[in-house]
Amino acid sequence: MTMSAQPQAVFKATREVPGAVQGGVKVLLRLEGLALLAGAVTFYALFGSSWLLFALLFFAPDLSFAGYLLGPRLGAAIYNAVHITILPGALLALGLVLEDPLATALATIWLGHIGFDRALGYGLKYQDGFGFTHLGRIGRAGAHPSS
C-alpha cells in the first residue's frame, strides 16, 4: 500500500470537516467574531475616520478569494493570510505607535471584516476547497453534502 504525496479530499461524504470546531465551541468562536466586529466598529467610530472609507474597503479582504484561481492549496494560503488577525493587529499597533491615522483606520476596517466573516461562520480555509473551514462547511457544501 503506497501513500499519495498529495492528501486526498476526505470531507465529501459528511457535513463535518475534520479539525473544524463543533457545538458550543463553534458558537463561542462565532460570538467572538461578532465581538471583534463590534469592537472594531466602536473603535472606528471613536477614532473618527471616514465612514465612506469604511464602506469602500470593508469587503476588500475578500478579493483574496481570487487566489483560488491558482488552485485550492494556494487559494487557501492567500485567503488565510488575509483573514487572520495577525497582520491587521500588527498594522493597528504600528498605526497607533506611529500615530498614523490611515494605518489605524485600515487595520480597524480589516479587523472588522474578519470579525464579520467569523460571526457569519466563514472561517479559515482548508486546501480541500473554499467551503471547508475551521468553523465547518459553508455554502452549498455545508447545506447539501455530496456523496
DSSP file (Angstrom, degrees, kcal/mol; ACC not computed):
  #  RESIDUE AA STRUCTURE BP1 BP2  ACC     N-H-->O    O-->H-N    N-H-->O    O-->H-N    TCO  KAPPA ALPHA  PHI   PSI    X-CA   Y-CA   Z-CA
    1    1 A M              0   0    0      0, 0.0     2,-0.3     0, 0.0     0, 0.0   0.000 360.0 360.0 360.0 125.7    0.0    0.0    0.0
    2    2 A T        -     0   0    0      0, 0.0     2,-0.4     0, 0.0     0, 0.0  -0.765 360.0-128.6-107.5 152.1    1.5    3.3   -1.0
    3    3 A M        -     0   0    0     -2,-0.3     2,-0.2     2,-0.0     3,-0.0  -0.812  23.4-124.1 -98.0 136.0    0.8    6.8    0.3
    4    4 A S        -     0   0    0     -2,-0.4     4,-0.1     1,-0.1    -1,-0.0  -0.516  10.1-135.2 -75.0 144.5    0.0    9.6   -2.1
    5    5 A A  S    S+     0   0    0     -2,-0.2    -1,-0.1     2,-0.1    -2,-0.0   0.805  93.5  60.4 -69.2 -28.8    2.1   12.7   -1.9
    6    6 A Q  S    S-     0   0    0      1,-0.0    -2,-0.1    -3,-0.0     2,-0.1  -0.858  93.2-118.8-101.7 131.1   -1.0   14.8   -2.0
    7    7 A P        -     0   0    0      0, 0.0     2,-0.2     0, 0.0    -2,-0.1  -0.438  31.4-126.9 -65.3 141.7   -3.6   14.5    0.7
    8    8 A Q        -     0   0    0     -2,-0.1     2,-0.4    -4,-0.1   120,-0.1  -0.597  25.4 -99.9 -88.2 150.1   -7.0   13.4   -0.7
    9    9 A A        +     0   0    0     -2,-0.2     3,-0.1     1,-0.2    -1,-0.1  -0.570  44.2 172.6 -67.4 123.1  -10.2   15.3    0.0
   10   10 A V        +     0   0    0     -2,-0.4     3,-0.3     1,-0.1    -1,-0.2   0.317  58.7  76.2-115.3   6.0  -11.8   13.3    2.8
   11   11 A F    >   +     0   0    0      1,-0.2     3,-1.0     2,-0.1    -1,-0.1   0.471  62.0  98.5 -98.1  -3.2  -14.7   15.6    3.6
   12   12 A K  T 3  S+     0   0    0      1,-0.2   134,-0.2    -3,-0.1    -1,-0.2   0.780  81.2  47.9 -64.5 -31.4  -17.1   14.9    0.7
   13   13 A A  T 3  S+     0   0    0     -3,-0.3     2,-0.3   134,-0.2    -1,-0.2   0.631 111.4  44.5 -88.8 -12.3  -19.4   12.4    2.3
   14   14 A T  S <  S-     0   0    0     -3,-1.0   132,-0.2     2,-0.2    -4,-0.0  -0.844  71.4-128.2-129.7 165.0  -20.2   14.3    5.5
   15   15 A R  S    S+     0   0    0     -2,-0.3   122,-0.7   130,-0.1     2,-0.3   0.679  85.5  90.2 -80.3 -18.4  -21.1   17.7    6.7
   16   16 A E        -     0   0    0    120,-0.1    -2,-0.2     1,-0.0    -3,-0.1  -0.595  65.8-149.1 -87.8 140.0  -18.3   17.7    9.3
   17   17 A V    >   -     0   0    0     -2,-0.3     3,-2.8     4,-0.2    -6,-0.0  -0.928  26.6-116.4-105.2 120.4  -14.8   18.8    8.5
   18   18 A P  T 3  S+     0   0    0      0, 0.0     3,-0.1     0, 0.0   118,-0.1  -0.352 104.9  21.5 -55.1 130.1  -12.0   17.1   10.4
   19   19 A G  T 3  S+     0   0    0      1,-0.4     2,-0.2   116,-0.0    -3,-0.0   0.257  96.1 124.0  92.7 -12.0  -10.4   19.7   12.5
   20   20 A A    <   -     0   0    0     -3,-2.8    -1,-0.4     1,-0.1   115,-0.2  -0.571  65.5-112.3 -81.8 145.8  -13.4   22.0   12.4
   21   21 A V        -     0   0    0    113,-2.5     2,-0.3    -2,-0.2    -4,-0.2  -0.347  36.4-168.1 -73.0 158.2  -14.9   23.1   15.7
   22   22 A Q    >>  -     0   0    0     -6,-0.1     3,-1.0    -2,-0.1     4,-0.9  -0.902  39.4  -2.0-140.2 167.0  -18.4   21.9   16.7
   23   23 A G  H 3> S-     0   0    0     -2,-0.3     4,-1.8     1,-0.2     3,-0.3  -0.139 122.1  -2.8  59.0-136.8  -21.1   22.6   19.2
   24   24 A G  H 3> S+     0   0    0      1,-0.2     4,-2.5     2,-0.2    -1,-0.2   0.814 131.7  57.2 -62.6 -33.8  -20.6   25.2   21.9
   25   25 A V  H <> S+     0   0    0     -3,-1.0     4,-2.5     2,-0.2    -1,-0.2   0.903 105.6  51.3 -65.1 -39.9  -17.1   26.0   20.9
   26   26 A K  H  X S+     0   0    0     -4,-0.9     4,-2.1    -3,-0.3    -2,-0.2   0.919 110.3  49.1 -61.8 -43.3  -18.2   26.9   17.4
   27   27 A V  H  X S+     0   0    0     -4,-1.8     4,-2.5     1,-0.2    -2,-0.2   0.920 110.5  50.9 -61.8 -44.3  -20.9   29.2   18.9
   28   28 A L  H  X S+     0   0    0     -4,-2.5     4,-2.4     1,-0.2    -2,-0.2   0.905 109.7  49.6 -61.4 -42.0  -18.3   30.8   21.1
   29   29 A L  H  X S+     0   0    0     -4,-2.5     4,-1.8     2,-0.2    -1,-0.2   0.872 111.4  48.9 -66.4 -35.9  -15.9   31.4   18.1
   30   30 A R  H  X S+     0   0    0     -4,-2.1     4,-2.0     2,-0.2    -2,-0.2   0.898 111.9  48.7 -69.7 -39.2  -18.7   33.0   16.1
   31   31 A L  H  X S+     0   0    0     -4,-2.5     4,-2.5     2,-0.2    -2,-0.2   0.868 108.0  55.4 -65.7 -35.7  -19.7   35.2   19.1
   32   32 A E  H  X S+     0   0    0     -4,-2.4     4,-2.2     2,-0.2    -1,-0.2   0.894 106.6  50.9 -61.8 -40.0  -16.0   36.1   19.4
   33   33 A G  H  X S+     0   0    0     -4,-1.8     4,-2.4     2,-0.2    -2,-0.2   0.907 109.1  50.5 -62.4 -42.3  -16.2   37.2   15.7
   34   34 A L  H  X S+     0   0    0     -4,-2.0     4,-2.7     1,-0.2    -2,-0.2   0.896 110.0  50.4 -62.5 -40.4  -19.2   39.3   16.5
   35   35 A A  H  X S+     0   0    0     -4,-2.5     4,-2.8     2,-0.2    -2,-0.2   0.888 109.2  51.5 -64.7 -39.0  -17.4   40.9   19.4
   36   36 A L  H  X S+     0   0    0     -4,-2.2     4,-2.5     2,-0.2    -2,-0.2   0.923 111.3  47.6 -63.4 -43.9  -14.4   41.7   17.2
   37   37 A L  H  X S+     0   0    0     -4,-2.4     4,-2.6     2,-0.2     5,-0.2   0.945 113.6  47.1 -60.6 -48.8  -16.7   43.3   14.6
   38   38 A A  H  X S+     0   0    0     -4,-2.7     4,-2.4     1,-0.2    -2,-0.2   0.906 113.6  48.5 -61.7 -42.2  -18.5   45.4   17.3
   39   39 A G  H  X S+     0   0    0     -4,-2.8     4,-2.8     2,-0.2    -1,-0.2   0.904 111.9  48.8 -64.4 -41.5  -15.2   46.4   18.9
   40   40 A A  H  X S+     0   0    0     -4,-2.5     4,-2.6     2,-0.2    -2,-0.2   0.919 112.8  46.8 -65.5 -43.8  -13.7   47.4   15.5
   41   41 A V  H  X S+     0   0    0     -4,-2.6     4,-2.4     2,-0.2    -2,-0.2   0.914 114.2  48.3 -64.7 -42.1  -16.8   49.5   14.6
   42   42 A T  H  X S+     0   0    0     -4,-2.4     4,-2.4    -5,-0.2     5,-0.2   0.940 113.4  46.5 -63.1 -47.4  -16.8   51.1   18.0
   43   43 A F  H  X S+     0   0    0     -4,-2.8     4,-2.5     1,-0.2    -2,-0.2   0.908 112.2  51.2 -61.1 -42.1  -13.1   51.9   17.8
   44   44 A Y  H  X>S+     0   0    0     -4,-2.6     4,-1.5    -5,-0.2     5,-1.1   0.912 110.4  49.0 -61.8 -42.8  -13.5   53.2   14.3
   45   45 A A  H  <5S+     0   0    0     -4,-2.4    -2,-0.2     1,-0.2    -1,-0.2   0.909 114.4  45.0 -63.9 -42.4  -16.4   55.5   15.4
   46   46 A L  H  <5S+     0   0    0     -4,-2.4    -1,-0.2     1,-0.2    -2,-0.2   0.839 109.3  56.2 -69.8 -33.0  -14.3   56.8   18.4
   47   47 A F  H  <5S-     0   0    0     -4,-2.5    -1,-0.2    -5,-0.2    -2,-0.2   0.794 103.8-135.1 -71.8 -28.5  -11.3   57.3   16.2
   48   48 A G  T  <5 +     0   0    0     -4,-1.5    -3,-0.2    -5,-0.2    -4,-0.1   0.770  44.7 154.1  84.6  27.7  -13.3   59.5   13.8
   49   49 A S      < -     0   0    0     -5,-1.1     2,-0.2     1,-0.1    -1,-0.2  -0.327  54.3 -73.3 -82.6 172.1  -12.2   58.2   10.4
   50   50 A S     >  -     0   0    0      1,-0.2     4,-1.7    -2,-0.1    -1,-0.1  -0.445  28.5-154.0 -69.6 127.7  -14.3   58.4    7.3
   51   51 A W  H  > S+     0   0    0     -2,-0.2     4,-2.6     2,-0.2     5,-0.2   0.760  97.6  61.3 -71.7 -24.4  -17.3   56.1    7.1
   52   52 A L  H  > S+     0   0    0      2,-0.2     4,-2.6     1,-0.2    -1,-0.2   0.926 103.9  48.7 -64.4 -43.8  -17.1   56.3    3.3
   53   53 A L  H  > S+     0   0    0      2,-0.2     4,-2.0     1,-0.2    -2,-0.2   0.913 111.0  51.3 -59.9 -42.8  -13.6   54.7    3.6
   54   54 A F  H  X S+     0   0    0     -4,-1.7     4,-1.5     1,-0.2    -2,-0.2   0.940 112.4  45.3 -58.9 -48.8  -15.0   52.1    5.9
   55   55 A A  H  < S+     0   0    0     -4,-2.6     4,-0.4     1,-0.2    -2,-0.2   0.888 113.8  49.2 -64.7 -40.4  -17.8   51.2    3.4
   56   56 A L  H  < S+     0   0    0     -4,-2.6    -1,-0.2     1,-0.2    -2,-0.2   0.836 121.5  32.6 -69.2 -32.8  -15.5   51.2    0.4
   57   57 A L  H >< S+     0   0    0     -4,-2.0     3,-1.4    -5,-0.2    -1,-0.2   0.512  87.8  97.1-105.0  -5.5  -12.9   48.9    2.0
   58   58 A F  T 3< S+     0   0    0     -4,-1.5    -1,-0.1     1,-0.3    -2,-0.1   0.870  96.0  33.5 -56.6 -40.8  -14.9   46.7    4.3
   59   59 A F  T >  S+     0   0    0     -4,-0.4     3,-1.6     1,-0.2    -1,-0.3   0.375  88.0 104.4 -97.1   5.3  -15.1   43.8    1.8
   60   60 A A  G X  S+     0   0    0     -3,-1.4     3,-2.2     1,-0.3     4,-0.3   0.856  71.5  63.3 -55.6 -38.4  -11.6   44.4    0.2
   61   61 A P  G >  S+     0   0    0      0, 0.0     3,-1.6     0, 0.0    -1,-0.3   0.785  90.6  68.5 -59.3 -23.0  -10.1   41.4    2.0
   62   62 A D  G X  S+     0   0    0     -3,-1.6     3,-1.8     1,-0.3    -2,-0.2   0.614  76.9  80.7 -72.8  -9.8  -12.4   39.2    0.1
   63   63 A L  G X  S+     0   0    0     -3,-2.2     3,-2.0    -4,-0.3    -1,-0.3   0.736  75.0  76.7 -63.2 -20.0  -10.5   40.0   -3.1
   64   64 A S  G X  S+     0   0    0     -3,-1.6     3,-2.0     1,-0.3    -1,-0.3   0.670  71.9  82.0 -64.3 -14.7   -8.1   37.4   -1.8
   65   65 A F  G X  S+     0   0    0     -3,-1.8     3,-2.2     1,-0.3    -1,-0.3   0.790  74.4  74.4 -57.5 -27.6  -10.7   34.8   -3.0
   66   66 A A  G X  S+     0   0    0     -3,-2.0     3,-2.1     1,-0.3    -1,-0.3   0.726  76.1  77.8 -60.7 -20.8   -9.1   35.3   -6.4
   67   67 A G  G X  S+     0   0    0     -3,-2.0     3,-1.8     1,-0.3    -1,-0.3   0.758  77.9  72.2 -59.0 -23.7   -6.2   33.3   -5.1
   68   68 A Y  G X  S+     0   0    0     -3,-2.2     3,-1.4     1,-0.3    -1,-0.3   0.667  79.9  73.2 -68.0 -14.6   -8.4   30.2   -5.7
   69   69 A L  G <  S+     0   0    0     -3,-2.1    -1,-0.3     1,-0.2    -2,-0.2   0.736  94.7  53.9 -66.1 -20.9   -7.8   30.8   -9.5
   70   70 A L  G <  S-     0   0    0     -3,-1.8    -1,-0.2     1,-0.4     4,-0.2   0.355 130.2 -78.8 -93.2   3.8   -4.3   29.5   -8.8
   71   71 A G    <>  -     0   0    0     -3,-1.4     4,-2.6     1,-0.1    -1,-0.4  -0.292  46.0 -79.8 114.5 160.2   -5.7   26.3   -7.2
   72   72 A P  H  > S+     0   0    0      0, 0.0     4,-2.4     0, 0.0    57,-0.2   0.845 122.9  52.1 -67.6 -34.8   -7.1   25.3   -3.8
   73   73 A R  H  > S+     0   0    0      2,-0.2     4,-1.9     1,-0.2     5,-0.1   0.965 118.2  35.8 -66.3 -51.2   -3.8   25.0   -1.9
   74   74 A L  H  > S+     0   0    0     -4,-0.2     4,-2.7     2,-0.2     5,-0.2   0.880 116.2  56.1 -69.8 -37.3   -2.5   28.4   -2.9
   75   75 A G  H  X S+     0   0    0     -4,-2.6     4,-2.8     1,-0.2    -7,-0.3   0.924 108.6  46.6 -58.9 -45.6   -6.0   29.9   -2.8
   76   76 A A  H  X S+     0   0    0     -4,-2.4     4,-2.8     2,-0.2    49,-0.3   0.902 112.1  50.9 -63.9 -41.1   -6.4   28.8    0.8
   77   77 A A  H  X S+     0   0    0     -4,-1.9     4,-2.1     2,-0.2    -2,-0.2   0.923 114.3  43.1 -63.5 -44.4   -3.0   30.1    1.8
   78   78 A I  H  X S+     0   0    0     -4,-2.7     4,-1.4     2,-0.2    -2,-0.2   0.943 115.8  48.0 -66.8 -47.9   -3.7   33.5    0.3
   79   79 A Y  H  X S+     0   0    0     -4,-2.8     4,-1.1    -5,-0.2     3,-0.4   0.931 113.6  47.4 -58.3 -47.1   -7.2   33.7    1.7
   80   80 A N  H  < S+     0   0    0     -4,-2.8     3,-0.3     1,-0.2     4,-0.3   0.869 105.9  58.1 -65.0 -37.2   -5.9   32.7    5.2
   81   81 A A  H  < S+     0   0    0     -4,-2.1     3,-0.4     1,-0.2     6,-0.3   0.841 113.2  40.5 -60.7 -32.0   -3.0   35.2    5.1
   82   82 A V  H  < S+     0   0    0     -4,-1.4    -1,-0.2    -3,-0.4    -2,-0.2   0.622 115.0  52.6 -90.1 -15.0   -5.6   38.0    4.6
   83   83 A H  S  < S+     0   0    0     -4,-1.1     2,-0.3    -3,-0.3    -1,-0.2   0.100  85.3  93.3-114.5  22.7   -8.1   36.6    7.1
   84   84 A I  S    S-     0   0    0     -3,-0.4     3,-0.4    -4,-0.3    30,-0.1  -0.840  75.4-128.8-106.5 154.5   -6.1   36.1   10.2
   85   85 A T  S  > S+     0   0    0     -2,-0.3     4,-2.1     1,-0.2     5,-0.2   0.559  91.0  85.3 -80.5  -6.5   -5.9   38.8   12.8
   86   86 A I  H  > S+     0   0    0      2,-0.2     4,-2.4     3,-0.2    -1,-0.2   0.948  91.3  42.7 -61.0 -51.7   -2.1   38.8   13.0
   87   87 A L  H  > S+     0   0    0     -3,-0.4     4,-2.5    -6,-0.3     5,-0.2   0.949 118.8  41.2 -66.9 -50.3   -1.5   41.2   10.1
   88   88 A P  H  > S+     0   0    0      0, 0.0     4,-2.5     0, 0.0    -1,-0.2   0.855 114.3  55.0 -67.0 -29.8   -4.2   43.8   10.8
   89   89 A G  H  X S+     0   0    0     -4,-2.1     4,-2.3     2,-0.2    -2,-0.2   0.921 110.3  45.2 -64.1 -43.0   -3.3   43.5   14.6
   90   90 A A  H  X S+     0   0    0     -4,-2.4     4,-2.5    -5,-0.2    -1,-0.2   0.897 113.2  50.5 -66.0 -40.7    0.3   44.4   13.8
   91   91 A L  H  X S+     0   0    0     -4,-2.5     4,-2.9     2,-0.2    -2,-0.2   0.896 109.9  50.7 -64.1 -39.7   -0.8   47.2   11.4
   92   92 A L  H  X S+     0   0    0     -4,-2.5     4,-2.5     2,-0.2    -2,-0.2   0.933 111.1  47.9 -63.1 -46.0   -3.1   48.6   14.2
   93   93 A A  H  X S+     0   0    0     -4,-2.3     4,-2.6     1,-0.2     5,-0.2   0.924 114.0  47.2 -60.4 -44.5   -0.2   48.5   16.7
   94   94 A L  H  X S+     0   0    0     -4,-2.5     4,-2.8     1,-0.2     6,-0.2   0.919 111.5  50.9 -63.1 -44.4    2.1   50.2   14.2
   95   95 A G  H  <>S+     0   0    0     -4,-2.9     5,-2.8     1,-0.2     4,-0.4   0.887 113.1  45.3 -61.3 -39.7   -0.5   52.8   13.3
   96   96 A L  H  <5S+     0   0    0     -4,-2.5     3,-0.5     3,-0.2    -2,-0.2   0.916 114.7  47.0 -70.6 -43.1   -1.1   53.6   17.0
   97   97 A V  H  <5S+     0   0    0     -4,-2.6    -2,-0.2     1,-0.2    -1,-0.2   0.912 119.6  39.2 -65.0 -42.8    2.6   53.8   17.9
   98   98 A L  T  <5S-     0   0    0     -4,-2.8    -1,-0.2    -5,-0.2    -2,-0.2   0.458 107.7-125.7 -86.0  -0.4    3.4   55.9   14.9
   99   99 A E  T   5 +     0   0    0     -3,-0.5    -3,-0.2    -4,-0.4    -4,-0.1   0.918  53.4 158.9  53.3  46.9    0.2   57.9   15.3
  100  100 A D     >< -     0   0    0     -5,-2.8     4,-2.2    -6,-0.2    -1,-0.2  -0.875  27.3-167.1-102.8 104.4   -0.7   57.2   11.7
  101  101 A P  H  > S+     0   0    0      0, 0.0     4,-2.4     0, 0.0     5,-0.2   0.829  85.3  53.2 -65.0 -31.9   -4.4   57.6   11.3
  102  102 A L  H  > S+     0   0    0      2,-0.2     4,-2.9     1,-0.2     5,-0.2   0.945 110.7  45.7 -68.5 -46.7   -4.6   55.9    7.9
  103  103 A A  H  > S+     0   0    0      1,-0.2     4,-2.4     2,-0.2     5,-0.2   0.903 114.6  49.6 -61.3 -40.6   -2.8   52.7    9.1
  104  104 A T  H  X S+     0   0    0     -4,-2.2     4,-2.0    -9,-0.2    -1,-0.2   0.914 112.7  46.5 -64.7 -43.2   -5.0   52.7   12.2
  105  105 A A  H  X S+     0   0    0     -4,-2.4     4,-2.4     2,-0.2     5,-0.2   0.929 113.1  48.8 -65.2 -45.9   -8.2   53.1   10.1
  106  106 A L  H  X S+     0   0    0     -4,-2.9     4,-2.5     1,-0.2    -2,-0.2   0.915 112.3  48.5 -61.5 -43.5   -7.2   50.4    7.6
  107  107 A A  H  X S+     0   0    0     -4,-2.4     4,-2.6    -5,-0.2    -1,-0.2   0.890 111.2  50.2 -64.2 -39.1   -6.3   48.0   10.3
  108  108 A T  H  X S+     0   0    0     -4,-2.0     4,-2.3     2,-0.2    -2,-0.2   0.906 111.6  47.5 -67.8 -41.6   -9.6   48.6   12.1
  109  109 A I  H  X S+     0   0    0     -4,-2.4     4,-2.3     2,-0.2    -2,-0.2   0.929 112.9  50.1 -61.4 -45.3  -11.6   48.1    8.9
  110  110 A W  H  X S+     0   0    0     -4,-2.5     4,-2.1     1,-0.2    -2,-0.2   0.912 111.2  47.4 -61.2 -45.8   -9.7   44.9    8.3
  111  111 A L  H  X S+     0   0    0     -4,-2.6     4,-2.4     1,-0.2    -1,-0.2   0.888 110.2  53.8 -64.0 -38.7  -10.3   43.6   11.8
  112  112 A G  H  X S+     0   0    0     -4,-2.3     4,-2.4     1,-0.2    -2,-0.2   0.906 107.6  50.7 -61.1 -41.6  -14.0   44.4   11.5
  113  113 A H  H  X S+     0   0    0     -4,-2.3     4,-2.7     2,-0.2    -2,-0.2   0.927 109.6  49.7 -61.9 -45.3  -14.2   42.4    8.2
  114  114 A I  H  X S+     0   0    0     -4,-2.1     4,-2.5     1,-0.2    -2,-0.2   0.917 111.5  49.2 -61.4 -42.8  -12.5   39.4    9.9
  115  115 A G  H  X S+     0   0    0     -4,-2.4     4,-2.5     2,-0.2    -1,-0.2   0.903 110.0  51.6 -61.8 -41.4  -15.0   39.6   12.8
  116  116 A F  H  X S+     0   0    0     -4,-2.4     4,-1.7     2,-0.2    -2,-0.2   0.934 110.5  48.2 -59.8 -48.4  -17.9   39.9   10.4
  117  117 A D  H  <>S+     0   0    0     -4,-2.7     5,-2.9     1,-0.2     4,-0.5   0.931 112.9  47.5 -59.2 -47.1  -16.7   36.8    8.5
  118  118 A R  H ><5S+     0   0    0     -4,-2.5     3,-1.3     1,-0.2    -1,-0.2   0.900 108.2  55.1 -63.3 -40.8  -16.3   34.8   11.7
  119  119 A A  H 3<5S+     0   0    0     -4,-2.5    -1,-0.2     1,-0.3    -2,-0.2   0.854 109.3  48.3 -61.3 -33.9  -19.7   35.8   13.0
  120  120 A L  T 3<5S-     0   0    0     -4,-1.7    -1,-0.3    -3,-0.2    -2,-0.2   0.505 125.0-103.6 -84.1  -4.4  -21.3   34.5    9.8
  121  121 A G  T < 5S+     0   0    0     -3,-1.3     2,-1.0    -4,-0.5    -3,-0.2   0.559  74.9 139.5  95.8   8.7  -19.4   31.2   10.1
  122  122 A Y      < +     0   0    0     -5,-2.9    -1,-0.2    -6,-0.2    -2,-0.1  -0.770  30.7 173.6 -89.0 105.1  -16.7   31.9    7.4
  123  123 A G        -     0   0    0     -2,-1.0     2,-0.1    13,-0.3    15,-0.0  -0.264  40.8 -58.9-100.6-173.3  -13.5   30.5    8.9
  124  124 A L        -     0   0    0      1,-0.1    10,-1.8    -2,-0.1    11,-0.3  -0.413  65.9-112.9 -65.7 145.8  -10.0   30.0    7.8
  125  125 A K  B     -A  133   0A   0    -49,-0.3     2,-0.3     8,-0.2     8,-0.2  -0.558  14.8-143.6 -93.6 145.2   -9.9   27.7    4.8
  126  126 A Y    >   -     0   0    0      6,-3.1     3,-1.4     3,-0.5     6,-0.3  -0.677  32.8-112.1 -92.4 158.2   -8.6   24.2    4.3
  127  127 A Q  T 3  S+     0   0    0     -2,-0.3     3,-0.1     1,-0.3   -52,-0.1   0.483 104.2  83.7 -74.1  -0.4   -6.9   23.4    1.0
  128  128 A D  T 3  S-     0   0    0      1,-0.3    -1,-0.3     4,-0.1     2,-0.2   0.614 111.6 -57.2 -76.2 -11.4   -9.7   21.0    0.1
  129  129 A G    X   -     0   0    0     -3,-1.4     3,-1.8     3,-0.2    -3,-0.5  -0.711  55.9 -78.7 147.5 163.2  -11.8   23.9   -1.2
  130  130 A F  T 3  S+     0   0    0      1,-0.3    -1,-0.1    -2,-0.2    -4,-0.1   0.806 120.6  59.8 -59.4 -32.6  -13.3   27.2   -0.3
  131  131 A G  T 3  S+     0   0    0     -3,-0.1     7,-1.9     6,-0.1     2,-0.7   0.504  86.2  85.9 -77.9  -3.7  -16.2   25.6    1.5
  132  132 A F  E <   + B   0 137A   0     -3,-1.8    -6,-3.1    -6,-0.3     2,-0.2  -0.866  59.4 158.7-104.4 108.3  -14.0   23.7    4.0
  133  133 A T  E >   -AB 125 136A   0      3,-1.3     3,-1.6    -2,-0.7    -8,-0.2  -0.757  56.9-106.9-126.9 169.1  -13.2   26.0    7.0
  134  134 A H  T 3  S+     0   0    0    -10,-1.8  -113,-2.5     1,-0.3     3,-0.1   0.637 122.3  53.8 -70.2 -12.4  -12.1   25.7   10.6
  135  135 A L  T 3  S-     0   0    0      1,-0.4    -1,-0.3   -11,-0.3     2,-0.2   0.300 124.9 -94.2-100.3   7.5  -15.7   26.7   11.6
  136  136 A G  E <   -B  133   0A   0     -3,-1.6    -3,-1.3  -118,-0.1    -1,-0.4  -0.576  64.3 -29.7 110.5-174.8  -17.2   23.9    9.5
  137  137 A R  E     -B  132   0A   0   -122,-0.7     2,-0.3    -2,-0.2    -5,-0.2  -0.498  58.6-164.3 -79.8 147.4  -18.5   23.6    5.9
  138  138 A I    >>  +     0   0    0     -7,-1.9     4,-0.7    -2,-0.2     3,-0.6  -0.835  44.5  10.1-127.0 165.0  -20.1   26.7    4.3
  139  139 A G  H >> S-     0   0    0     -2,-0.3     4,-1.7     1,-0.2     3,-0.6  -0.246 120.9 -23.5  69.5-154.6  -22.3   27.3    1.3
  140  140 A R  H 3> S+     0   0    0      1,-0.2     4,-3.1     2,-0.2    -1,-0.2   0.842 136.4  61.5 -60.3 -34.5  -23.9   24.6   -0.7
  141  141 A A  H <4 S+     0   0    0     -3,-0.6    -1,-0.2     1,-0.2    -2,-0.2   0.871 107.7  44.0 -61.8 -35.7  -21.3   22.1    0.5
  142  142 A G  H << S+     0   0    0     -4,-0.7    -1,-0.2    -3,-0.6    -2,-0.2   0.836 118.5  42.3 -77.5 -33.3  -22.4   22.7    4.1
  143  143 A A  H  < S+     0   0    0     -4,-1.7    -2,-0.2     1,-0.3    -3,-0.2   0.858 129.9  21.3 -81.7 -37.2  -26.2   22.6    3.4
  144  144 A H  S  < S-     0   0    0     -4,-3.1    -1,-0.3    -5,-0.2    -2,-0.1  -0.735  78.5-155.8-135.3  84.1  -26.1   19.6    1.0
  145  145 A P        -     0   0    0      0, 0.0     2,-0.2     0, 0.0  -130,-0.1  -0.325  17.3-129.2 -62.5 140.3  -23.1   17.4    1.3
  146  146 A S              0   0    0   -134,-0.2    -5,-0.0  -132,-0.2    -2,-0.0  -0.512 360.0 360.0 -85.6 158.9  -22.3   15.4   -1.8
  147  147 A S              0   0    0     -2,-0.2  -134,-0.2  -134,-0.0    -1,-0.1   0.446 360.0 360.0-100.8 360.0  -21.7   11.7   -1.6
